[in-house]
Amino acid sequence: MDLAAAKQEGFTLKRSADTNGADSKRRPLVVIGVLTRFGRQHNRDAIRKAWMGSGATLKKMENEKGIVSRFVIGRSANRGDSLDRSIDNENRQTNDFIILNQVEAPGELPKKAKMFFALAAETWDAEFYAKLNDDVYVNIDTFAMLQVKYFFCVPMPMMMSVPGPGF
């Protein structure tokens, strides 16, 4: 699917504009979704400590390097249970989640990735979009350099036109 077709199907880009109509923020270089699941807080904490940061560090990476990163998770099959409450509490402390409106299940990973890419493209007008798992650790500066140099990540127009399972 190309970008024009995606827009016809309801995918739109949200850009923040100032009073002059110009973009008020620098366009992000990359939006990284780190797919995670319930019971993996230890992995998320390790990622925050290793490369993602949280709070002011996370905002600094967004503002200075143009790298937006968020953990991506669905909801429990029993909405509002202790699993959902645990994620909600963690998100209140860290503010680094995208919580999808779908049930978190191992068989739903392709759908979860697709939903992340669609939401990321709608929310951020980034140059690239990437998906990682919560057991992957990256050197964020090298990662950013490689994606620009070698198109390690997929530019949105190209991603929307690549046929395949789940897309």
Beta strands, then each sheet from edge to edge (+ up, - down):
strand 1: 30-35
strand 2: 67-75
strand 3: 97-103
strand 4: 128-133
sheet 1: 3+ 2+ 1+ 4+
end
